[in-house]
Amino acid sequence: MSHTTPTARKLALFDLDGTLLPNDSDHAFAEFMVQIGWVDSVAWRERNDVFFAQYQAGTLNLAEYLDFATSAWRTRPVDEAEAARERFMREVIEPELHPSARALVDGHLQAGDLVAVVTATNEFVTRPIASAFGVQHLLAVDLERDDNGRVTGRARGVPTFREGKVVRVEAWLQSLGHQWGDFEEVLFYSDSTNDLPLLERVQTPIATNPTPALEAIARERGWRILKLPWCA
C-alpha cells in the first residue's frame, strides 16, 4: 500500500535570489569568502563577478561555476565551513530577510499550501535560508560527495537550473505521491529569465522583482508582476 502526502489546495514555488532576497546568495557567499580571507581577493572577486554576469545573461556554465564557488570551503574541515556559513547568515543574509518577502511566503504557509524553494544556488548555502523563511522543502543544486563525505565541486543528479528546475519539481512531487494536476493552482515566483522553463510550466507564473528582460516578457504574455518593497 502506497502512502502519499495529503494534497494541499495550492502549490507555491519560490525562486530565491532576487525573488525572496534582494541580493544573490551564491554571489554574496563567494564575496564573503573574500571578506573572511579564505581566497585571494582580487582574482576571486573578478572571477565571481564574471560568473554572475554570465548568470544574468543566461550563459552560465553551471558546472564551471559550481567548481569555483565551492573551492573556497570544500577542502576545509566541516565545522569550519559550517561556522563560516552561520556567520554569513548572521551578517549578510538575515539583514536581507525583509518583511514583505516573509509575509508572501507566510501567506501560503498559513493557507496550508505546499511550499518549496527552488533555487539554482547550492544546498550548502541555501538550506539555512529556506529554514529562515520557514520552508521545509528545498530544491537546490545537490552537491556530490566522495566516499569520505567531502564535497567534490560537482553537482549530484539534475541541477535545479533552467530546465532542470522542472525536472526536479516533477521528481519531488512524485516522491510525495503528487502530480501537477493534484492542485487547484500552481504558482511560481521568480525574477529571472533563467526560470522561463518553470514559469511556462506552471498555471500561474508571477514575475517577482523581475529583471528588465523578464518584466518585458511578463507584460507581453499578461503574467502577473509583483514588486516587493525591500524595506525593513
C-alpha positions in Angstrom: 0.0 0.0 0.0 1.5 3.4 -1.0 1.5 6.4 1.2 1.1 9.9 -0.1 1.1 13.3 1.5 -2.3 14.9 1.7 -2.8 17.2 -1.2 -2.7 20.9 -0.3 -5.0 23.4 -2.1 -2.2 25.1 -3.9 1.4 24.5 -4.8 3.6 27.6 -4.3 7.1 27.5 -5.7 9.7 30.3 -5.0 12.9 31.1 -6.6 15.3 32.6 -4.0 17.9 35.0 -5.2 16.4 38.3 -6.5 13.0 37.0 -5.7 12.8 36.5 -2.0 16.2 38.1 -1.4 17.2 41.4 -2.8 20.7 40.0 -3.3 22.1 36.8 -4.8 23.1 34.4 -2.1 25.5 32.5 -4.3 27.4 35.6 -5.4 27.3 37.0 -1.8 28.7 33.8 -0.3 31.6 33.9 -2.7 32.2 37.5 -1.8 32.0 36.5 1.9 34.9 34.1 1.2 36.9 37.2 0.3 35.9 39.1 3.4 37.0 36.3 5.7 40.3 35.8 3.9 39.7 32.3 2.5 40.5 33.3 -1.0 42.7 35.8 -2.9 40.6 39.0 -3.0 41.3 40.5 -6.5 41.4 37.4 -8.6 38.5 35.7 -6.8 36.3 38.8 -6.9 36.9 39.3 -10.6 36.0 35.7 -11.5 33.0 35.8 -9.2 31.7 38.9 -11.0 32.2 37.3 -14.4 30.2 34.2 -13.4 27.4 36.5 -12.0 27.3 38.5 -15.2 27.1 35.2 -17.2 24.2 34.1 -15.0 22.3 37.3 -15.6 22.9 37.0 -19.3 21.7 33.4 -19.3 25.0 32.0 -20.5 26.3 30.5 -17.2 28.1 27.1 -17.3 26.8 25.8 -14.0 29.4 23.0 -13.7 32.3 25.5 -14.0 30.7 27.9 -11.6 29.9 25.2 -9.0 33.5 24.0 -9.0 34.7 27.6 -8.5 32.1 28.5 -5.9 32.7 25.5 -3.6 36.5 25.6 -4.0 36.9 28.2 -1.2 35.4 26.0 1.5 35.1 22.4 0.4 38.6 21.4 1.5 38.3 22.9 4.9 37.1 21.0 8.0 33.3 20.7 8.0 33.0 22.5 11.3 34.9 25.5 9.9 32.8 25.6 6.8 29.6 25.4 8.8 30.8 28.1 11.2 31.5 30.4 8.2 28.1 29.7 6.8 26.5 30.6 10.2 28.4 33.9 10.2 27.3 34.5 6.6 23.7 34.0 7.6 24.0 36.3 10.6 26.0 39.1 8.9 24.8 39.0 5.3 21.5 37.2 4.9 19.5 37.9 8.0 19.5 41.7 7.4 18.1 41.0 3.9 15.2 38.8 5.1 12.6 41.6 4.6 9.1 41.6 6.0 7.5 41.8 2.5 9.1 38.6 1.4 8.4 36.8 4.7 4.8 37.8 4.5 4.5 36.5 1.0 5.8 33.1 2.0 3.9 33.1 5.3 0.6 33.7 3.5 1.0 30.5 1.5 2.2 28.5 4.5 -0.7 29.7 6.7 -3.2 28.9 4.0 -2.0 25.3 4.1 -0.4 25.4 0.6 2.5 23.1 -0.3 5.5 25.4 -0.5 9.0 24.9 -1.8 12.1 27.0 -2.6 13.5 26.1 -6.0 16.9 27.6 -6.4 20.0 27.3 -8.7 22.2 28.0 -5.7 23.7 25.0 -3.9 22.2 23.3 -0.9 25.0 24.2 1.4 24.4 27.9 1.0 20.6 27.8 0.8 19.4 25.2 3.4 19.6 27.7 6.3 18.0 30.4 4.2 15.0 28.3 3.3 14.7 27.4 7.0 14.8 31.1 7.9 11.7 31.6 5.7 10.0 28.6 7.5 10.1 26.5 4.3 10.7 22.8 4.8 11.1 21.8 1.2 14.2 23.0 -0.6 15.1 22.0 -4.1 18.6 23.3 -4.7 21.7 22.1 -6.5 22.7 19.0 -4.7 26.4 18.6 -4.1 28.2 15.4 -5.0 30.3 13.9 -2.1 33.1 11.4 -2.3 33.4 8.2 -0.2 34.6 10.3 2.8 31.7 12.6 2.6 33.6 15.6 1.2 32.2 17.9 -1.4 33.8 17.3 -4.8 32.8 20.5 -6.6 30.3 18.7 -8.9 26.5 18.5 -8.8 24.7 15.3 -7.8 21.8 14.4 -10.1 19.9 17.0 -12.1 20.8 20.6 -11.1 17.9 22.9 -10.3 18.9 25.3 -13.1 16.8 26.3 -16.1 15.0 23.2 -17.5 16.4 21.2 -14.5 14.0 23.0 -12.2 11.1 21.5 -14.0 12.6 18.0 -13.8 13.4 18.3 -10.1 10.0 19.7 -9.2 8.3 16.8 -11.0 10.5 14.3 -9.3 9.9 15.9 -5.9 6.1 15.9 -6.4 6.3 12.2 -7.4 8.2 11.4 -4.2 5.3 12.9 -2.3 2.8 11.0 -4.3 1.6 14.1 -6.2 1.5 15.4 -9.7 0.8 18.9 -11.1 -2.9 18.3 -11.6 -3.5 17.5 -7.9 -3.5 21.2 -7.1 -6.2 23.7 -7.9 -3.4 26.2 -8.6 0.3 26.0 -9.1 2.2 29.3 -8.7 5.9 30.1 -9.3 7.5 33.3 -8.2 10.8 34.3 -10.0 12.8 37.3 -11.1 14.9 35.7 -13.9 14.6 34.6 -17.5 16.7 31.6 -16.4 13.5 30.4 -14.9 11.4 30.6 -18.0 11.0 26.8 -18.3 9.3 26.5 -14.9 7.4 29.8 -15.3 6.0 28.4 -18.6 5.1 25.1 -16.9 3.0 26.4 -14.0 -0.5 27.6 -14.1 0.3 31.0 -12.5 3.7 32.5 -13.3 4.5 35.5 -11.2 7.4 37.8 -12.3 8.6 38.8 -8.9 11.1 41.8 -8.7 11.8 40.9 -12.3 14.8 41.8 -14.3 14.0 44.1 -17.2 14.1 41.1 -19.6 11.6 39.1 -17.6 9.4 42.1 -17.0 9.2 42.6 -20.7 8.2 39.0 -21.3 5.7 39.1 -18.4 4.0 42.2 -19.9 3.8 40.7 -23.3 2.3 37.5 -22.0 0.0 39.1 -19.4 1.7 37.5 -16.5 1.3 39.0 -13.0 4.2 41.3 -12.0 4.9 41.6 -8.3 7.4 44.1 -6.9 8.2 43.6 -3.2 9.3 46.7 -1.3 12.7 46.0 0.0 12.3 47.8 3.3 12.8 46.9 6.9 
